[in-house]
Amino acid sequence: MENQANPFEQFKLNRQLLDAIADAGYTEPTPIQEQAIPLAMAGHDVLGIAQTGTGKTAAFVLPLLMKLKYAQGADPRALILAPTRELVMQIAKAAEELGSHTDLRIVALYGGVGPKAQIEALRQGVDILVTTPQRFLDLYAKGEIVLKHIKTMVLDEADKMLDMGFMPQIRRILEVIPTKRQNLLFSATFQEKVEKFSYEFLEFPM
């Protein structure tokens, strides 16, 4: 490490993100980060097979933060779908931590609580939307989510989403979001249904 103060500098991240990485105490990129970050930053569709706890959240959050750079407009430019409320909260927390030196606005949507506070947050403007499929569709149906600026979509724990029966919701979401976008798919396992779905969702994935 003599020649580099921060091993994350290899990813050509900006100073705001490098400072946040240092604040968070990350020292070495994990294998999934080393592989996924450069591909995601280059604009490729990415298929990542990674267990929880391997640093995969940062593997998609850092490229997103880098791409979006600063708050802009009122409508989300990145959409992250996750199967459970816990995971949505975890991803949003990681995004806030890694984006702490930026003014990017992260909003988490999930069920189990009334939608009022979440609608308020959306109306104040959002750059990155982290959400469960059903709550997303509920608020989209109410006209609270504008999708035309979405440039990146991430599906996290795809295997769990398919196991939990979210396929119809995910298909509905794919019907309404802009087709010209970058897609990232993360899954702990690469079972047959994930593989089938990846062909539908990803274009020439790396």
C-alpha positions as CSV (number, residue, x, y, z in Angstrom):
1,M,0.0,0.0,0.0
2,E,3.0,2.3,-0.1
3,N,2.0,3.9,-3.4
4,Q,-1.7,4.5,-2.5
5,A,-3.2,6.1,0.5
6,N,-6.5,4.5,-0.2
7,P,-6.9,1.3,-2.2
8,F,-10.3,2.5,-3.3
9,E,-8.5,5.2,-5.4
10,Q,-8.0,2.6,-8.1
11,F,-11.7,3.0,-9.0
12,K,-11.3,6.7,-9.9
13,L,-13.9,7.7,-7.3
14,N,-14.2,11.4,-6.4
15,R,-12.8,12.9,-3.3
16,Q,-16.2,13.1,-1.6
17,L,-16.7,9.3,-1.9
18,L,-13.1,8.5,-0.9
19,D,-13.5,10.6,2.2
20,A,-16.8,8.8,3.1
21,I,-15.1,5.4,2.5
22,A,-12.4,6.4,4.9
23,D,-14.9,7.7,7.4
24,A,-16.8,4.3,7.2
25,G,-13.5,2.5,8.0
26,Y,-13.3,0.5,4.7
27,T,-9.7,-0.3,4.0
28,E,-9.6,-2.9,1.3
29,P,-12.2,-3.5,-1.5
30,T,-13.8,-6.9,-1.3
31,P,-13.6,-9.2,-4.4
32,I,-17.1,-8.3,-5.5
33,Q,-16.3,-4.6,-5.2
34,E,-13.1,-5.1,-7.2
35,Q,-15.0,-6.8,-10.0
36,A,-18.3,-4.9,-10.0
37,I,-17.3,-1.3,-9.4
38,P,-15.2,-0.8,-12.6
39,L,-17.8,-2.5,-14.8
40,A,-20.7,-0.6,-13.3
41,M,-18.8,2.7,-13.6
42,A,-18.1,1.9,-17.2
43,G,-21.9,1.7,-17.8
44,H,-22.1,-2.1,-18.3
45,D,-25.0,-4.2,-17.2
46,V,-23.6,-6.3,-14.3
47,L,-24.6,-9.7,-12.9
48,G,-23.1,-10.2,-9.5
49,I,-23.3,-13.4,-7.5
50,A,-22.4,-12.5,-4.0
51,Q,-23.6,-13.5,-0.5
52,T,-24.8,-11.0,2.0
53,G,-21.8,-9.6,4.0
54,T,-19.4,-9.6,1.0
55,G,-19.6,-5.9,0.6
56,K,-22.0,-6.1,-2.4
57,T,-24.0,-3.1,-1.3
58,A,-21.0,-0.8,-1.7
59,A,-20.3,-2.6,-5.0
60,F,-23.4,-1.0,-6.5
61,V,-23.9,2.0,-4.3
62,L,-20.5,3.6,-5.0
63,P,-20.8,3.6,-8.8
64,L,-24.3,5.0,-8.4
65,L,-23.1,7.8,-6.2
66,M,-20.2,8.5,-8.5
67,K,-22.5,8.6,-11.6
68,L,-25.1,10.9,-10.0
69,K,-22.5,13.1,-8.3
70,Y,-24.9,15.7,-6.9
71,A,-28.6,16.4,-6.2
72,Q,-30.5,17.3,-9.3
73,G,-34.2,17.9,-10.1
74,A,-36.9,16.3,-8.0
75,D,-37.3,12.9,-9.5
76,P,-35.2,9.7,-8.9
77,R,-32.4,8.9,-11.3
78,A,-31.6,5.5,-9.8
79,L,-33.9,2.8,-8.5
80,I,-32.8,0.0,-6.2
81,L,-35.2,-2.8,-5.5
82,A,-34.8,-5.2,-2.6
83,P,-37.1,-7.9,-1.3
84,T,-37.5,-6.9,2.4
85,R,-38.0,-3.9,4.5
86,E,-34.8,-4.7,6.5
87,L,-32.7,-4.9,3.4
88,V,-34.1,-1.7,2.0
89,M,-33.2,0.1,5.3
90,Q,-29.8,-1.4,5.2
91,I,-29.0,-0.3,1.6
92,A,-30.4,3.2,2.3
93,K,-28.2,3.5,5.4
94,A,-25.1,2.4,3.4
95,A,-26.0,4.8,0.6
96,E,-26.4,7.6,3.1
97,E,-23.1,6.7,4.8
98,L,-21.1,6.5,1.5
99,G,-22.9,9.6,0.2
100,S,-22.4,11.6,3.4
101,H,-20.1,14.1,1.7
102,T,-22.5,14.7,-1.2
103,D,-25.9,16.3,-1.3
104,L,-27.5,13.3,-2.9
105,R,-31.0,12.5,-1.6
106,I,-31.8,8.9,-0.7
107,V,-35.3,7.8,0.0
108,A,-36.3,4.4,1.3
109,L,-39.8,3.0,0.7
110,Y,-41.1,-0.1,2.4
111,G,-44.3,-1.6,3.8
112,G,-45.2,-2.2,7.4
113,V,-45.6,1.6,8.1
114,G,-48.0,4.1,6.7
115,P,-47.0,5.8,3.5
116,K,-47.4,9.4,4.7
117,A,-43.8,10.1,5.7
118,Q,-42.5,8.3,2.6
119,I,-44.7,10.4,0.3
120,E,-43.4,13.6,2.1
121,A,-39.8,12.5,1.5
122,L,-40.5,11.8,-2.2
123,R,-42.1,15.2,-2.6
124,Q,-39.0,16.9,-1.2
125,G,-36.9,15.4,-4.1
126,V,-35.0,12.3,-4.4
127,D,-31.9,11.1,-6.4
128,I,-31.8,7.4,-5.3
129,L,-34.9,5.4,-4.5
130,V,-34.5,2.2,-2.5
131,T,-37.7,0.3,-2.2
132,T,-39.5,-3.0,-1.9
133,P,-41.5,-3.9,-5.1
134,Q,-45.0,-3.6,-3.6
135,R,-44.6,-0.3,-1.8
136,F,-43.0,1.1,-5.0
137,L,-46.0,0.0,-7.0
138,D,-48.5,1.4,-4.4
139,L,-46.9,4.8,-4.4
140,Y,-46.4,4.8,-8.2
141,A,-50.1,4.0,-8.6
142,K,-50.8,7.1,-6.5
143,G,-48.8,9.2,-8.9
144,E,-46.1,10.0,-6.3
145,I,-43.1,8.5,-8.3
146,V,-42.0,9.9,-11.6
147,L,-39.8,7.5,-13.5
148,K,-38.7,9.2,-16.7
149,H,-35.3,10.1,-15.3
150,I,-34.3,6.7,-14.1
151,K,-30.9,5.8,-15.7
152,T,-29.9,2.8,-13.5
153,M,-31.9,0.0,-11.9
154,V,-30.5,-2.4,-9.3
155,L,-32.1,-5.6,-8.2
156,D,-30.6,-6.9,-5.0
157,E,-31.0,-10.4,-3.7
158,A,-32.8,-11.4,-6.9
159,D,-33.0,-15.1,-5.8
160,K,-34.9,-14.1,-2.6
161,M,-37.2,-11.8,-4.6
162,L,-38.1,-14.6,-6.9
163,D,-38.5,-17.1,-4.0
164,M,-40.8,-14.6,-2.3
165,G,-43.0,-14.5,-5.4
166,F,-42.2,-10.9,-6.4
167,M,-41.9,-11.8,-10.1
168,P,-45.2,-10.2,-11.2
169,Q,-44.4,-7.0,-9.4
170,I,-40.9,-6.8,-10.9
171,R,-42.4,-7.4,-14.3
172,R,-44.9,-4.5,-13.8
173,I,-42.1,-2.2,-12.7
174,L,-40.0,-3.2,-15.8
175,E,-43.0,-2.2,-17.9
176,V,-43.2,1.3,-16.6
177,I,-39.5,2.3,-16.2
178,P,-37.5,3.8,-19.0
179,T,-36.0,1.1,-21.2
180,K,-32.8,3.0,-21.9
181,R,-31.0,2.3,-18.6
182,Q,-28.2,0.4,-17.0
183,N,-29.2,-2.7,-15.0
184,L,-27.4,-4.4,-12.2
185,L,-28.5,-7.7,-10.8
186,F,-27.2,-9.2,-7.5
187,S,-28.1,-12.6,-6.2
188,A,-26.6,-14.9,-3.6
189,T,-27.2,-17.9,-5.8
190,F,-27.4,-18.4,-9.6
191,Q,-30.3,-20.9,-9.7
192,E,-32.2,-21.5,-12.9
193,K,-34.9,-19.0,-12.3
194,V,-32.4,-16.3,-11.6
195,E,-30.5,-17.2,-14.7
196,K,-33.7,-17.1,-16.8
197,F,-34.7,-13.8,-15.3
198,S,-31.2,-12.3,-15.9
199,Y,-31.6,-12.9,-19.7
200,E,-34.8,-10.9,-19.6
201,F,-33.4,-8.1,-17.4
202,L,-29.8,-7.7,-18.5
203,E,-28.3,-6.8,-21.8
204,F,-24.9,-8.3,-22.5
205,P,-24.1,-8.5,-18.8
206,M,-20.6,-8.8,-17.5
